[in-house]
Amino acid sequence: MRILKQSAVFALTVAAALASSATRADNASPVGLWRNIDDVSGKPRALIRITEANGTLQGKIEKVFLAPNESPTCTKCEGALKNAPVVGLVILSGLREDGAEFTGGQILDPDNGKTYSSKIYLTDGGKKLNVRGYIGVSLLGRSQIWQRQQ
């Protein structure tokens, strides 16, 4: 009986350890739902879902938190994206793993309709995502910290 109890405790301990390592593994990837914060107001701006396909990451807006005077469409975007709904808009694309970073991608700013080069990397044990958009070299740009939602 005692051996049975010890085996059960051991099995539960192993299961808990595996669940814990699975959580850490999920946090080691930028795949998931992220909330970005407005640089000026400090309020939540949008929820972006990052997915991976064929080694490339992409981020699509799932929800926006609009101010009363804001449009739910990309009025400043050009071409096929002109006046496209912001919800469903792919704003991150082409990011590939490069060591601890994902680089070589692009990011669309729906506020001004412009596309920038982009790179991202995880911080705070995978709870935060540093998102950098830039022109030419990474020094000429700006960064945002997104917060993991799930």
Residue frames as a rotation matrix with the C-alpha (Angstrom) as fourth column:
MET 1
0.569 0.823 0.000 0.00
0.823 -0.569 0.000 0.00
0.000 0.000 -1.000 0.00
ARG 2
0.454 -0.468 -0.758 2.79
0.175 -0.787 0.592 2.38
-0.873 -0.401 -0.275 0.93
ILE 3
-0.640 -0.711 0.291 4.60
0.384 0.032 0.923 1.75
-0.666 0.702 0.253 -2.37
LEU 4
-0.119 0.706 0.699 1.35
0.984 -0.012 0.179 2.45
0.135 0.708 -0.693 -4.22
LYS 5
0.795 0.406 -0.451 0.97
0.510 -0.849 0.137 5.81
-0.327 -0.339 -0.882 -2.47
GLN 6
0.012 -0.881 -0.473 4.61
0.068 -0.471 0.880 6.72
-0.998 -0.043 0.054 -3.20
SER 7
-0.644 -0.200 0.738 4.11
0.694 0.253 0.674 5.81
-0.322 0.946 -0.024 -6.84
ALA 8
0.360 0.865 0.350 1.01
0.924 -0.382 -0.006 7.98
0.129 0.326 -0.937 -7.02
VAL 9
0.690 -0.196 -0.697 2.85
0.195 -0.877 0.439 10.93
-0.697 -0.439 -0.567 -5.45
PHE 10
-0.415 -0.909 0.047 5.75
0.221 -0.051 0.974 10.42
-0.882 0.415 0.222 -7.85
ALA 11
-0.384 0.347 0.856 3.39
0.923 0.178 0.342 10.29
-0.033 0.921 -0.388 -10.85
LEU 12
0.725 0.683 -0.084 1.66
0.685 -0.728 -0.004 13.49
-0.064 -0.055 -0.996 -9.75
THR 13
0.347 -0.696 -0.629 5.01
0.066 -0.651 0.756 15.22
-0.935 -0.304 -0.180 -9.26
VAL 14
-0.653 -0.584 0.482 6.17
0.476 0.179 0.861 14.19
-0.589 0.792 0.162 -12.74
ALA 15
0.024 0.758 0.652 2.87
0.990 -0.109 0.090 15.33
0.140 0.643 -0.753 -14.26
ALA 16
0.814 0.249 -0.525 3.16
0.400 -0.895 0.196 18.72
-0.421 -0.369 -0.828 -12.54
ALA 17
-0.100 -0.938 -0.332 6.75
0.070 -0.340 0.938 19.13
-0.993 0.070 0.100 -13.73
LEU 18
-0.611 -0.083 0.787 5.77
0.751 0.255 0.609 18.29
-0.251 0.963 -0.093 -17.30
ALA 19
0.476 0.843 0.251 2.87
0.875 -0.484 -0.032 20.75
0.094 0.235 -0.967 -17.20
SER 20
0.632 -0.320 -0.706 5.20
0.165 -0.834 0.526 23.42
-0.758 -0.449 -0.474 -15.83
SER 21
-0.490 -0.871 0.038 7.79
0.196 -0.067 0.978 22.83
-0.850 0.486 0.204 -18.57
ALA 22
-0.255 0.483 0.838 5.04
0.967 0.123 0.223 22.92
0.005 0.867 -0.498 -21.21
THR 23
0.801 0.523 -0.292 4.01
0.549 -0.836 0.007 26.34
-0.240 -0.166 -0.956 -19.93
ARG 24
0.175 -0.825 -0.537 7.63
-0.053 -0.552 0.832 27.53
-0.983 -0.117 -0.140 -20.13
ALA 25
-0.601 -0.393 0.696 7.90
0.612 0.334 0.717 26.14
-0.514 0.857 0.040 -23.67
ASP 26
0.323 0.794 0.515 4.80
0.943 -0.313 -0.109 28.10
0.074 0.521 -0.850 -24.71
ASN 27
0.864 -0.008 -0.503 6.32
0.167 -0.938 0.302 31.28
-0.474 -0.346 -0.810 -23.24
ALA 28
-0.172 -0.985 0.022 9.51
0.246 -0.021 0.969 30.65
-0.954 0.172 0.246 -25.24
SER 29
-0.598 0.066 0.799 7.62
0.801 0.041 0.597 31.41
0.007 0.997 -0.077 -28.45
PRO 30
-0.916 0.275 -0.294 5.94
-0.233 -0.957 -0.171 34.65
-0.328 -0.088 0.940 -29.51
VAL 31
-0.651 0.734 -0.192 3.00
0.099 0.333 0.938 32.63
0.752 0.592 -0.290 -30.84
GLY 32
-0.450 0.577 -0.682 -0.13
0.886 0.192 -0.422 33.65
-0.112 -0.794 -0.598 -28.93
LEU 33
0.480 0.723 0.497 -2.33
0.694 -0.660 0.289 36.62
0.536 0.207 -0.818 -28.11
TRP 34
-0.546 -0.756 -0.361 -0.71
0.838 -0.484 -0.254 39.96
0.017 -0.441 0.898 -27.25
ARG 35
0.702 0.695 -0.157 -2.00
0.704 -0.710 0.010 43.33
-0.105 -0.118 -0.988 -26.06
ASN 36
-0.410 -0.816 0.407 -0.26
0.802 -0.535 -0.265 46.47
0.434 0.217 0.874 -27.23
ILE 37
0.215 0.360 -0.908 -0.41
0.817 -0.575 -0.034 49.75
-0.535 -0.735 -0.418 -25.36
ASP 38
0.767 0.124 0.629 -0.79
0.496 -0.737 -0.459 53.22
0.407 0.664 -0.627 -26.90
ASP 39
-0.228 -0.972 -0.053 2.50
0.850 -0.172 -0.499 55.15
0.476 -0.158 0.865 -26.64
VAL 40
-0.587 0.023 0.809 0.74
-0.087 -0.996 -0.035 58.42
0.805 -0.090 0.587 -25.78
SER 41
0.222 0.828 0.515 -2.25
-0.680 -0.246 0.690 57.49
0.698 -0.504 0.509 -23.60
GLY 42
-0.748 -0.549 0.373 -0.81
-0.655 0.524 -0.544 54.36
0.103 -0.652 -0.751 -21.98
LYS 43
0.080 0.874 0.479 -4.15
-0.733 0.377 -0.566 52.61
-0.675 -0.306 0.671 -22.57
PRO 44
-0.329 -0.137 0.934 -4.67
0.317 0.916 0.246 49.25
-0.889 0.378 -0.258 -24.33
ARG 45
-0.424 0.067 -0.903 -4.82
-0.727 -0.619 0.296 49.73
-0.540 0.782 0.311 -28.08
ALA 46
0.311 0.486 -0.817 -5.40
-0.875 0.481 -0.047 46.30
0.370 0.730 0.575 -29.62
LEU 47
0.304 -0.231 0.924 -5.15
-0.366 0.868 0.337 42.53
-0.880 -0.441 0.179 -29.24
ILE 48
0.214 -0.357 -0.909 -2.88
-0.967 0.052 -0.248 40.94
0.136 0.933 -0.334 -31.82
ARG 49
0.770 0.044 0.636 -2.72
-0.188 0.969 0.160 37.18
-0.610 -0.243 0.754 -32.46
ILE 50
-0.050 -0.855 -0.515 0.71
-0.986 -0.039 0.161 35.97
-0.157 0.516 -0.842 -33.59
THR 51
0.838 0.301 0.455 0.75
-0.201 0.946 -0.254 32.69
-0.507 0.122 0.853 -35.50
GLU 52
-0.281 -0.954 -0.108 3.47
-0.641 0.103 0.761 30.64
-0.714 0.283 -0.640 -37.16
ALA 53
0.844 0.427 0.325 3.38
-0.048 0.663 -0.747 28.90
-0.535 0.615 0.580 -40.53
ASN 54
0.777 -0.572 0.264 6.37
0.541 0.391 -0.745 27.39
0.323 0.721 0.613 -42.34
GLY 55
-0.059 -0.891 -0.450 8.84
0.998 -0.061 -0.010 29.05
-0.018 -0.450 0.893 -39.95
THR 56
-0.748 -0.131 0.651 7.42
0.276 -0.953 0.124 32.54
0.604 0.272 0.749 -40.45
LEU 57
-0.532 0.555 -0.640 5.46
0.713 -0.116 -0.692 34.59
-0.458 -0.824 -0.334 -37.92
GLN 58
-0.595 0.427 0.680 2.53
0.264 -0.696 0.668 36.83
0.759 0.578 0.301 -38.68
GLY 59
-0.800 0.336 -0.497 0.40
0.457 -0.195 -0.868 39.01
-0.388 -0.922 0.003 -36.44
LYS 60
-0.512 0.738 0.439 -3.26
0.409 -0.240 0.880 39.82
0.755 0.630 -0.179 -37.05
ILE 61
-0.859 0.274 0.432 -5.41
-0.494 -0.663 -0.562 42.28
0.133 -0.696 0.705 -35.11
GLU 62
-0.678 0.642 -0.359 -8.25
0.617 0.762 0.198 40.46
0.400 -0.087 -0.912 -33.30
LYS 63
0.454 0.809 -0.373 -9.73
0.886 -0.368 0.281 43.34
0.090 -0.459 -0.884 -31.32
VAL 64
-0.524 -0.580 0.624 -9.25
0.457 -0.809 -0.368 47.11
0.718 0.092 0.690 -31.10
PHE 65
0.032 0.453 -0.891 -9.99
0.940 -0.317 -0.128 49.50
-0.341 -0.833 -0.436 -28.27
LEU 66
-0.281 -0.105 0.954 -11.01
0.745 -0.650 0.148 52.65
0.605 0.752 0.261 -30.15
ALA 67
-0.804 0.082 -0.588 -11.25
0.308 -0.789 -0.531 56.16
-0.508 -0.608 0.610 -28.79
PRO 68
0.129 0.987 -0.095 -14.55
0.394 -0.139 -0.909 57.90
-0.910 0.080 -0.407 -29.64
ASN 69
0.510 0.070 -0.858 -13.02
-0.555 -0.735 -0.390 59.83
-0.657 0.675 -0.336 -32.58
GLU 70
-0.567 -0.823 0.026 -11.13
-0.550 0.402 0.732 56.88
-0.613 0.401 -0.680 -34.14
SER 71
0.234 0.585 -0.777 -12.12
-0.966 0.230 -0.117 54.99
0.110 0.778 0.619 -37.25
PRO 72
0.390 -0.066 0.919 -12.42
-0.340 0.917 0.210 51.18
-0.856 -0.394 0.335 -37.23
THR 73
0.897 -0.117 0.426 -10.87
0.431 0.440 -0.788 51.19
-0.095 0.891 0.445 -40.74
CYS 74
-0.055 -0.989 -0.138 -7.35
0.709 -0.137 0.692 51.81
-0.704 -0.060 0.708 -42.00
THR 75
0.842 0.529 -0.103 -8.11
0.337 -0.666 -0.665 55.17
-0.421 0.525 -0.740 -43.63
LYS 76
0.534 -0.707 -0.464 -4.43
-0.697 -0.678 0.232 56.05
-0.479 0.200 -0.855 -44.15
CYS 77
-0.112 -0.524 0.845 -3.44
0.183 0.825 0.535 52.70
-0.977 0.215 0.003 -45.65
GLU 78
-0.204 -0.029 -0.979 -2.80
-0.867 -0.458 0.194 52.55
-0.454 0.888 0.068 -49.38
GLY 79
-0.778 -0.145 -0.611 -3.72
-0.537 0.658 0.528 50.15
0.326 0.739 -0.590 -52.15
ALA 80
-0.279 0.684 -0.675 -5.81
0.105 0.720 0.686 47.10
0.955 0.121 -0.272 -51.29
LEU 81
-0.478 0.040 -0.878 -5.69
0.857 0.239 -0.456 47.99
0.192 -0.970 -0.148 -47.57
LYS 82
-0.927 0.172 0.335 -7.24
-0.173 -0.985 0.027 51.43
0.334 -0.032 0.942 -48.05
ASN 83
-0.230 0.872 0.433 -10.29
-0.935 -0.322 0.150 51.62
0.270 -0.370 0.889 -45.73
ALA 84
-0.196 0.110 -0.974 -9.88
0.032 0.994 0.106 47.94
0.980 -0.010 -0.198 -44.78
PRO 85
0.850 0.493 0.186 -11.29
-0.196 -0.034 0.980 47.05
0.489 -0.869 0.068 -41.35
VAL 86
-0.026 -0.890 0.456 -8.56
-0.909 -0.168 -0.381 47.22
0.416 -0.424 -0.804 -38.71
VAL 87
0.099 0.124 0.987 -9.90
-0.632 0.774 -0.034 44.03
-0.769 -0.620 0.155 -37.07
GLY 88
0.796 0.115 0.594 -8.51
0.268 0.813 -0.517 41.21
-0.542 0.571 0.617 -39.20
LEU 89
0.840 -0.526 -0.134 -5.65
-0.452 -0.540 -0.710 43.32
0.301 0.657 -0.691 -40.55
VAL 90
0.640 -0.741 -0.205 -2.28
0.765 0.640 0.071 41.57
0.079 -0.202 0.976 -40.72
ILE 91
0.951 -0.283 0.124 0.16
-0.293 -0.953 0.077 44.05
0.097 -0.110 -0.989 -39.18
LEU 92
0.066 -0.949 0.308 3.20
-0.743 0.160 0.650 41.79
-0.666 -0.272 -0.694 -38.64
SER 93
0.971 0.234 0.039 4.57
-0.152 0.738 -0.658 39.53
-0.183 0.633 0.752 -41.35
GLY 94
0.719 -0.661 -0.214 7.68
-0.100 0.207 -0.973 37.76
0.687 0.722 0.083 -42.58
LEU 95
0.325 -0.616 0.718 9.44
-0.944 -0.256 0.207 37.38
0.056 -0.745 -0.665 -39.22
ARG 96
0.629 -0.217 -0.747 11.88
-0.024 0.955 -0.297 34.45
0.777 0.205 0.595 -39.05
GLU 97
0.958 -0.273 -0.088 13.76
0.137 0.164 0.977 33.10
-0.252 -0.948 0.195 -36.06
ASP 98
0.418 -0.883 0.213 17.32
0.038 -0.217 -0.975 34.43
0.907 0.416 -0.058 -35.84
GLY 99
-0.748 -0.626 -0.220 18.80
0.190 0.116 -0.975 33.26
0.635 -0.772 0.032 -32.53
ALA 100
-0.670 0.479 -0.567 16.84
0.647 0.004 -0.762 34.89
-0.363 -0.878 -0.312 -29.69
GLU 101
-0.475 0.483 -0.736 15.12
-0.406 -0.862 -0.304 37.34
-0.781 0.154 0.605 -32.08
PHE 102
0.123 0.505 0.854 12.71
0.823 0.429 -0.372 37.12
-0.554 0.749 -0.363 -34.97
THR 103
-0.304 -0.403 -0.863 13.92
-0.101 -0.887 0.450 39.38
-0.947 0.224 0.230 -37.76
GLY 104
-0.963 -0.216 0.163 13.45
0.143 0.103 0.984 40.22
-0.229 0.971 -0.069 -41.43
GLY 105
-0.253 0.955 0.157 9.79
0.952 0.274 -0.134 41.10
-0.171 0.115 -0.978 -41.08
GLN 106
-0.740 0.160 0.654 7.54
0.136 -0.916 0.378 44.05
0.659 0.369 0.655 -41.63
ILE 107
-0.480 0.648 -0.591 5.09
0.776 0.001 -0.630 45.88
-0.408 -0.761 -0.504 -39.41
LEU 108
-0.358 0.509 0.783 2.17
0.520 -0.588 0.620 48.02
0.776 0.629 -0.054 -40.54
ASP 109
-0.873 0.154 -0.463 1.13
0.325 -0.524 -0.787 51.00
-0.364 -0.838 0.407 -38.44
PRO 110
-0.208 0.874 0.439 -2.63
0.965 0.111 0.236 51.37
0.158 0.472 -0.867 -39.06
ASP 111
0.327 0.326 -0.887 -2.54
0.600 -0.797 -0.072 54.88
-0.730 -0.508 -0.456 -37.56
ASN 112
0.041 -0.364 -0.931 -0.40
-0.464 -0.832 0.305 56.27
-0.885 0.419 -0.203 -40.38
GLY 113
0.896 0.441 -0.046 -0.72
-0.261 0.441 -0.859 53.54
-0.358 0.782 0.511 -43.01
LYS 114
0.316 -0.869 -0.381 3.05
-0.895 -0.139 -0.424 53.07
0.316 0.474 -0.822 -43.27
THR 115
0.973 -0.105 -0.205 5.00
0.136 0.980 0.144 49.82
0.186 -0.169 0.968 -43.30
TYR 116
0.420 -0.859 0.294 8.35
-0.906 -0.416 0.081 49.49
0.053 -0.300 -0.952 -41.53
SER 117
-0.176 -0.558 -0.811 11.04
-0.199 0.827 -0.526 46.83
0.964 0.069 -0.257 -41.18
SER 118
0.554 0.477 0.682 10.52
-0.761 -0.041 0.647 44.87
0.337 -0.878 0.340 -37.99
LYS 119
-0.435 -0.537 -0.723 12.10
-0.033 0.812 -0.583 42.58
0.900 -0.230 -0.370 -35.45
ILE 120
0.557 0.643 0.525 10.78
-0.630 -0.085 0.772 41.15
0.541 -0.761 0.358 -32.19
TYR 121
-0.495 -0.608 -0.621 12.10
0.003 0.713 -0.701 39.34
0.869 -0.349 -0.351 -29.15
LEU 122
0.550 0.722 -0.419 10.68
0.335 0.268 0.903 38.00
0.765 -0.637 -0.094 -25.91
THR 123
-0.568 -0.652 0.503 11.47
-0.312 -0.395 -0.864 39.44
0.762 -0.647 0.020 -22.48
ASP 124
-0.355 0.399 0.845 10.37
-0.935 -0.141 -0.326 38.81
-0.011 -0.906 0.423 -18.89
GLY 125
-0.725 -0.021 0.688 10.28
-0.210 0.959 -0.192 35.03
-0.656 -0.284 -0.700 -19.31
GLY 126
-0.869 0.371 0.327 8.06
0.464 0.388 0.796 35.24
0.168 0.844 -0.509 -22.39
LYS 127
-0.079 0.882 -0.465 5.42
0.858 -0.177 -0.483 37.47
-0.508 -0.437 -0.742 -20.77
LYS 128
0.474 0.164 -0.865 6.43
-0.131 -0.958 -0.254 40.53
-0.871 0.234 -0.433 -22.80
LEU 129
0.308 -0.313 0.898 7.33
0.914 0.360 -0.188 41.03
-0.265 0.879 0.397 -26.43
ASN 130
-0.120 -0.430 -0.895 9.64
0.006 -0.902 0.433 43.81
-0.993 0.046 0.111 -27.59
VAL 131
0.434 0.358 0.827 8.37
0.838 0.176 -0.517 44.91
-0.331 0.917 -0.223 -31.01
ARG 132
-0.225 -0.603 -0.766 10.65
0.117 -0.797 0.593 47.20
-0.967 0.043 0.250 -33.02
GLY 133
0.677 0.381 0.629 9.68
0.697 -0.059 -0.714 48.98
-0.235 0.923 -0.306 -36.22
TYR 134
0.064 -0.763 -0.643 12.35
0.125 -0.633 0.764 50.86
-0.990 -0.129 0.054 -38.12
ILE 135
0.984 0.096 -0.151 13.46
-0.123 -0.254 -0.959 52.42
-0.131 0.963 -0.238 -41.40
GLY 136
0.446 -0.866 -0.224 16.76
-0.541 -0.062 -0.839 51.17
0.713 0.495 -0.496 -42.80
VAL 137
-0.550 -0.698 -0.459 18.73
0.048 0.522 -0.851 50.31
0.834 -0.490 -0.254 -39.67
SER 138
0.076 0.647 -0.759 17.25
0.785 0.430 0.445 49.28
0.615 -0.630 -0.475 -36.34
LEU 139
-0.666 -0.394 -0.634 18.64
0.717 -0.572 -0.398 52.39
-0.206 -0.719 0.663 -34.62
LEU 140
-0.930 0.357 -0.088 16.18
-0.366 -0.877 0.310 54.54
0.033 0.320 0.947 -36.60
GLY 141
-0.352 0.855 -0.381 12.85
0.124 0.446 0.886 53.42
0.928 0.264 -0.263 -35.23
ARG 142
-0.288 0.312 0.905 10.71
-0.918 -0.358 -0.169 52.89
0.271 -0.880 0.390 -32.19
SER 143
-0.823 -0.029 -0.568 9.86
0.091 0.979 -0.182 50.01
0.561 -0.202 -0.803 -29.92
GLN 144
0.117 0.847 0.519 6.75
-0.859 -0.176 0.481 48.93
0.499 -0.502 0.707 -28.07
ILE 145
-0.945 -0.275 0.175 6.38
-0.326 0.783 -0.530 46.35
0.008 -0.558 -0.829 -25.34
TRP 146
-0.029 0.944 -0.330 3.40
-0.650 0.233 0.723 44.05
0.759 0.235 0.607 -25.86
GLN 147
-0.515 -0.058 0.855 1.97
-0.813 0.349 -0.466 41.96
-0.272 -0.935 -0.227 -23.02
ARG 148
-0.889 0.164 -0.428 1.05
-0.048 0.896 0.442 38.29
0.456 0.413 -0.788 -23.39
GLN 149
-0.252 0.897 0.363 -2.66
-0.953 -0.295 0.068 37.63
0.168 -0.329 0.929 -22.89
GLN 150
0.739 0.484 0.470 -2.76
-0.569 0.821 0.049 33.85
-0.361 -0.304 0.882 -23.13
